[in-house]
Amino acid sequence: MQLGVMRKAAIGLACGVVASWMGLAHAAEAPGVSAREIRIGQTGALTGPAAQYGLLARAHAAYFKMVNDQGGVNGRQLKLVLADDEYSASKSGELARKLVEKDQVALMFGSFGTPTNAAQSAYLNSLGVPHLFLGTGADKWGDQKALPWSMGFQPSFRQEARIYTKHILQTRLDAKIGVLYQNDDFGRDYLKGVQDVLGKLQAFKLVKVLSYEPSDSNVESQIASMHNAGVEVLVLAAIPKFAANALSETYARNWRTTIYIALGAAGISTTMEPALDRPGVTLYSGAYAKDPRDARWADDEGMRRYRAFMHKYLPDEDVTNPLPALAFNTGALLVQVLRQCGGDLGRANVMRQAENLKDVTLPLLSPGIQVTTAKDDHYPVEQMQMARWDGRRWIPFGQVMSVTFQPWSIGS
C-alpha cells in the first residue's frame, strides 16, 4: 500500500515537473514572454503637438505597476516598453519596428493617434503582432479582413459622426452644416460619417468643408471662413490644441453657432477652457465612459477604485482628467485578455482571446455599456450617449445608442 502511494506521488511529481517545464518552454517560444515577464510595447505623444495625450502613456505605465504590485498576471509581471513618437507618423512606424525587433515586445497596446497607428499597422499585421486597444477611434481598426491583428477600443470616429449628424437632423433639420477636420484618417472618418447620413438627397446641407494639417499653427482662418459662409452647425474633428483654438476664435468673433466636438478632444480640460462659463455657443459631444468630474459617480465602485489608483500611483496628476480614466479601462481590458490566455501567451492566442470578449464590464464604462468582440467584430466599445456642455462639464442625455448598427438607413 505504501509503495503504491509513493509510486503515485512520484508520478504526480514527475507530471508536475514536466508540466512546469512545458510551461517555461512555451513561454520561451512566445516572443516577448518569459517565465516572469510579459513585454508590452506602446508609442505615445510624450512631446510634440499632441503632448497632452502623453498622460495616457504614463497612466498605462502606472496601471501596470498597480497590477504588478498585486501579483501580476498569471504569475508574470507586465513590462511596458514606451517610445515617444512626438505624434509623428514616420517616427511612429520606425519605433514600432524597433519595439518588435530590438526590444522584443510580445504585442503593441494602447498606442495613441490615428496617423501614428496607421504608420505601424501594415508592419505589425504582416508579422502577426497583436495591435490592441489603440488610442484612436479610426473606423479602419474594425476592418478585420484588412487588419486582422489590429483592434481599437473607443467608438469609431465615423460612427460617432453619424450619431452627431442624426442629432443635427433631428434638432436643426434646415441648418447649414460645416465640417472642419484634421487632414488624416482621423479627420476624414468624421467627414465620411456626416456624408453617410446626409446621403445624396441632403448633401446640399453640407455647405462648407475645410481641413487643417497637424503641423499648422492654428485654425483661425478656417473658423473665419466657416463663419463667413453662414455655417450654422459645425462638426469639429480636431485634436485638443486645434479644438481649443477653434473655440477661442468662435467666441472672439461672437459667432453664435452650434459645434459638435470630437469626444477625444472634448474630454480634455485644455480644449474646453475657452468655453468655461461662456454663453452664446451651443456645444455637443459624445460620452461612453464615466466622467471623473461628474459628482453623480462619487459613490460608484469603479470610480472609487480609480481614485484610489490615482492617489497611490499618479498623485501629482489631475484625477478629473479623462486620459488616466481611459487608461484605467483599457488597462483592465488588456489584463482580461492576458488572463484568458492562461499559459499560452503566444501572439496567436493573445489575438484569439482579444476576439473572444463576452459582455465584459469595465470599471469606468457608462452603465449599460459592455465590451464584446469576435473574429468578425473588432469594435470593443460600440455604444455611446450624446452629451451637452453646461458651461463647466459635459452632461450626457438621451438613450445609450449603438454606434455600429444604427436604426436609420444611410442617406435617408
N, C-alpha and C positions, 0 to 999 in steps of 0.2 A: 504493500500500500504506500509506504513512504517513498519507495523507489519510483512508483508511478507518479506520485505528486512531484518529486524532484525532476522527473523527466518532463512533465508538463510545464513546470516552471522554467526549465532550461529552454524548452521550445518557445515559450512565451517571450523570454528574454531575447532569444535569437531573432524572433519575428520583430520585436521592438527595435532591435539594433538595425535590422535590415530596413524597416520602415523609416527609421530616422536617417539612415544612410541614403535611402532613396529620396527622402525629402530634401536633404542637403544637396544631393546630386542634381535634383530637378531645379533647385534654386540656383545652383551654379550655372545651369544651362540657360536660364532665363536672363536676358540682358538687363543689367541694372539691378539685379536682385542677388543678395547674398543671404546667408543664414540669419543675419542680424539686421539687414537694412534693405530698404526699397528706395532707389534713387529716382526722383521725380523732377523733370525739367520744366522750366517756365521762363518766358520772356515777358518783360514788363516795361512800362514807360516811367522809369525812375527819374529821368530827366527829359527835356525837350518840351514841345508844345502841349503835350497831354500829361505833363508831370503830376497833375492832380491825382491821376489814376495809379501812381506809384504806391499809394497806400494799399491798394488791392493786393499787390505782391507782398508787401510787408505783413499784411494781415494773414495771408496764406501761410507765410513762414511762422507766424505766431500761433496759428491754429495747429499746425503740425507739431509745434513744440508742446502745446497742450496735450495732444494725442499721445506724444511720446512720453510725457510725464505720467500719463495714465496707463502706460504699458505698451503703447504702440498698437500695431495691427497684426494679429496672429503671431505675436512674439517678435515682430520686426519693427524697427524704428523707421520713421519716414524722413527722408533727407531731401529737402527742396534745394535744387541747384538753380539759382536765379541769375538771369543775364539781362542787363539794361539795353534795350534796343532803341531807346530815345524816340519811340513811335516812328521809326524809320523802317519802311518795308525791306529795303535792301539789307540793312543791318540785321533785321529780324531773321531773314532767310539764312544768312551766314551763321548767326548764333544758334539757330535750331540745329543746323548741321554739326556745329561744334558740340552742342549738348548731347547729341546722339552718338557721334563718332569718338569724341575725345573724353567727354565726361561720363559717357556710358549710362545715360538715364534709361529707365525702363519705359517711360511714357512721358508725353508732354501734357500739362494740365494747367488750365486757368489762365493761359496767356492772354494779354489784353490787346484788343484792337482788331478791326476788320482788315485793313490793308496789311498789317503785320502778320496776322494769322494766315491770310491768303498767300503771303510770300513763303510760308512754311509748308502749306498743306500738300502741294504736289510731291515734295520730297518725302514728307512723313508718310503719306499714303503709299508711295512707291515702295517703301521699306516695310510697311505694315507696323508702324509705330502708333499706338493709340494717341489721339489728339483730342483731349476730352474737356468738356465743360468750360468752354472758352469764354473770355470776357468780351463777347461780341454777339449781337443778335442777327448777323447776316443770314439771309434765307438759305444761302448755299450750304450751310452746315447741316441742313436737314436733307440734303440730296445724297442719300446713302449709296446710290448707284455710282455717282461720280466721285464721292469722297467717303468710301466705306469705313475709313479709320478715324474720321473727324466727327465731332458732336458738340454742338453749342450747349447752352444752358437756358438762357432767358428767352422770352417770346421773340419770335422772328421780327426783324425790323419791318419787313414787307407786310406781315400780318398786323403788326401794330399800326402801321399807316392805314391799313384797310379799316380798322376799327375807328380811327380818328375821322376818316373820310365819311364813313357811315354816320358818325355822330354829327358831322357838319351838315350832311344832307337831311338829317332828322331835325336839326335845330335852326339851320340857316340855309334853307333849300335854294334860295336865289343868290347866295353870296358869291362874290368873285374870289377865287382861290388862287393863292400863290404858293410856290414851293421853293425854299432856299435850302440847298443840300451840299454836303461835302462831296467833292468830286472823286468818289471812290465807291467800292461796293457797298459800304455802309450807307452813304447818302443816296445812291441810286436805288437801293431797295425801298426807301421811303417814297421816292418818286414813282416807282412801279406800283407800290401799294395804292397810292392815290389814283393813278391811272386805271388800275384794276377795277376799282369801284365806280369811277365815273364812266368808264367804257366809252364807246364811240358816241353814244346818244347824248352824254352830258360832258363830253370833253371840252366844250366851249366854256365851261365854268372855270377851267384852269387857265387863267389869263396871263400869268407870269411865272416863268421857271428860271431860276438863276442858281449858279453854283459858286463855290469858293475852293481854294486849294489849302491843305493843311499848313503850307508854308506862307500863306498870306498873313499880313499884319492885322487886318480887321475885315469886317463885312459891312462897313458903314455905307459904302456906295451901293451895295446890293439892297440894303434896307431903304435907302433913299429911292431907288428905282421901283421897289415894291410899292412904296407909299405913293409915288407919282403915277403909278399905273392904276391906282384905285383899288388895290387889293384890300379885301375886307376880312379875309381869314388866311392866315399864313401857317403853313406846315414847316417847322424849323427842324431840319435834320442836321444837327451840329454837335460837336464836342463842346465841353463846358466853356473853354476860352471864347469861342465864337458865338455860342448861345448867349453868354453874358454880354458880349459886345453888341449883339443884335438887340437885346432887351434895352440896354443903355441908350442906344441910338433911337429906338422906338419911343422911349419916354422923352428923350431930348427933343424929338420932333413933335411931341404932343399928338402922336398918331394913336387914336383911339380905335384899336383893332383887336382882333382875337388871334391868339397864337397857340398852336399845338406844338409842344416841345418834346423832342425825343426823350423817352424816360431815362435813358442812360446819362443824359445831361441834366435833366430836371431834378434828379435826386442829389446833385452836388450843390453844396451850400454856396459856393462862389458863383455858380450860374445864377442863382436866384437873388443875390444881394441887390441888384438894381431894382428888383420888384418888391423889396421889403416895404410893407405898409404904403405901397404906391397904388392909387386907384387909376382908372382910365383904360387899362388894358386887361382884357379877359384872357386868362391863361389856363390851358388844359394840358394834361399829360396822362400817363397810364400808371398802374400800380399792380404788382403781383406779389409783393413781399411786405411784411410788417415794417412800418416806418419807426425807427428808434426815437424820433421826435414826437410821436403821437402818444399822448397821455393815456389813451384807452388801452395800450398794451403794457401799462406799468406792472400789472399783476400777472401777465402772461408767463407761463412756464418757460417757453422758448426764449422770450425776451430777458427773463431773469438769468438764464444760462448765458446768454450773450453778454449781458452787462457784467457778470462775474468774470467771463473770459477777458473782456476789455480791461477791467480793473486790474487783473493779475498780469496779463501778457502784453497789453498795449496801454499802459496807464497814462502816457503822455498824449494820446490821440483823442480826438473828439468822439465820444461814444454815440453821438447822434449822426455821425457821417454814415451814409448808406453803404460805402465801399467795404468796411470791415464786416457789415451785416451780410453783404453779398458773399464775401469770403467765408463767413461762418456757414452759410448754406451750401456753397459749392464744396467746401472742405468736407462737410458732413456727407455729401453725396459721394465724393471720391472714396472716403473711408468705407461707406456702404458697399461700393463696388469691390474694393480690395478684400473686405471681409467675405463677400460672396465667393471670391476666388479660392478661398481656403488655402491649400498648399500649392496650388497650381497658379503661379504668378507669371507665367509666360504671356507674351503680348497678345496672343490669340485669345486666351481665356479672359484676360482683362477686358478686351473688346467685347467678348461674348457676354460677360456679366454686365457691362455698361449697356448692352442691348437687351437686358433681361431685368429691368427695374419695374416693379409692380406696385403701384399705389404707395410710393414712398412719401412719407410725411417728413418735411424738413423743419427745423426749429423756427425759422423766420419766414416761411411762406405764408401768405394770407390764408385764412380759413377757407376750406373748400378747394384749395389748390394742392394737387399732389403730382408726383413725378412718376410717369410711366413711359417706358421705352420699349422698342422691339427692333428686330433686324431691319424692318422696313419703316421704322419710326425713330428718327434721330432728333426729335424735338422734345427734350425733357420737360420743359415748362410750356404749356400750351394754353394757358388761361391768364386773363388779366381783367382789371376794372378800369373804368375811366376815373380820373382824379382832377379836381379843380383847385387852383391856388386861392387861398383866402387872405393873402397878404403876409402870412407868416409860415404857412405849411400847406402841404397837399392834402386834400380831403377826398378820399375815394367815395364814389357814389355809383348807384345802379347795380345791376347784377354782375356776377363773375361771368365773363364771356370766353368762349373758346377762340383762340387766335389762329387756329389751323383750319378748323372746319366751321365756317360761319353759315347761318341760315339764309343769308341773302345770296342772290345769284349775281355773279360779277357782270357789270355792265348794265344792270337793270336800271 
